[in-house]
């Protein structure tokens, strides 16, 4: 069973942001070994998503990496603001 990375990331991010309608998760590219995902949030929510010292972003990446390792893939997550 394949992991739905878009849904996984969105479920982690939505409780953190003030503007949940502005959250957008897109898979930019997929190949045999790597998945590139773009996470777009409102500029006001960027600090909440990254966290102090990047702790929230790193925790999110750790969870997503664990899901990807089951499929023998690597994940790269870009976090940007509108």
Backbone torsions as a table, in degrees:
resi	resn	phi	psi	omega
1	UNK	NA	125.0	-177.7
2	UNK	-78.1	146.8	178.7
3	UNK	-82.6	132.7	175.7
4	UNK	-89.1	91.9	-174.3
5	UNK	-64.9	-36.4	179.3
6	UNK	-60.0	-47.8	-178.9
7	UNK	-67.2	-40.9	-179.9
8	UNK	-59.6	-49.1	-179.0
9	UNK	-66.3	-43.6	-179.1
10	UNK	-61.6	-41.1	179.2
11	UNK	-65.0	-29.9	177.8
12	UNK	-78.4	-34.4	-172.4
13	UNK	-85.9	-38.3	-174.0
14	UNK	-53.5	-41.0	179.1
15	UNK	-68.0	-16.2	-175.5
16	UNK	-88.7	-24.8	-169.5
17	UNK	-97.7	156.2	177.1
18	UNK	-86.3	-29.4	-177.7
19	UNK	-113.8	75.2	-175.5
20	UNK	-65.4	-23.0	179.2
21	UNK	-70.2	-18.7	-178.5
22	UNK	-90.6	-2.9	-179.3
23	UNK	-77.0	127.9	-179.9
24	UNK	-135.3	126.6	178.4
25	UNK	-119.7	124.6	179.9
26	UNK	-131.7	138.8	171.5
27	UNK	-87.4	113.8	-176.0
28	UNK	-79.9	-41.9	-179.8
29	UNK	-154.1	151.4	177.8
30	UNK	-139.9	131.9	170.4
31	UNK	-134.5	-164.0	-174.6
32	UNK	-64.3	-29.2	-174.1
33	UNK	-121.4	-17.8	-171.7
34	UNK	-132.9	141.5	173.2
35	UNK	-122.1	128.6	177.3
36	UNK	-108.8	124.5	-176.7
37	UNK	-121.5	136.8	176.2
38	UNK	-110.4	128.5	176.9
39	UNK	-112.8	117.3	179.3
40	UNK	-111.7	130.7	177.4
41	UNK	-132.6	165.9	174.8
42	UNK	-62.2	144.8	-177.7
43	UNK	-57.2	-33.7	179.1
44	UNK	-68.0	-22.5	-177.9
45	UNK	-96.4	-5.0	-174.2
46	UNK	-59.1	-43.1	179.0
47	UNK	-64.0	-35.4	178.5
48	UNK	-67.3	-36.7	-177.1
49	UNK	-75.6	-37.7	-179.4
50	UNK	-79.4	-40.8	178.2
51	UNK	81.9	165.7	-179.1
52	UNK	-66.4	120.9	-178.5
53	UNK	69.4	14.3	178.9
54	UNK	78.1	16.3	-174.8
55	UNK	-65.3	-41.2	-179.3
56	UNK	-68.7	-43.5	178.5
57	UNK	-61.2	-42.3	179.1
58	UNK	-65.9	-39.1	177.9
59	UNK	-64.9	-42.0	178.0
60	UNK	-62.5	-43.7	179.4
61	UNK	-62.4	-39.7	179.6
62	UNK	-60.6	-44.5	179.1
63	UNK	-64.4	-44.5	-179.4
64	UNK	-66.9	-39.9	177.8
65	UNK	-60.5	-38.2	179.6
66	UNK	-63.1	-41.7	177.1
67	UNK	-65.9	-37.7	-179.1
68	UNK	-72.0	-31.7	-178.2
69	UNK	-65.9	-25.9	176.1
70	UNK	-66.2	-25.3	178.8
71	UNK	-101.0	9.4	-177.4
72	UNK	55.7	44.7	178.8
73	UNK	-128.1	162.2	174.4
74	UNK	-110.5	148.5	-178.5
75	UNK	-122.2	135.8	173.9
76	UNK	-118.7	123.5	-177.9
77	UNK	-113.2	122.3	173.9
78	UNK	-100.0	127.5	178.1
79	UNK	-111.1	120.3	-178.5
80	UNK	-133.1	168.4	178.2
81	UNK	-120.3	154.9	176.0
82	UNK	-76.5	NA	NA
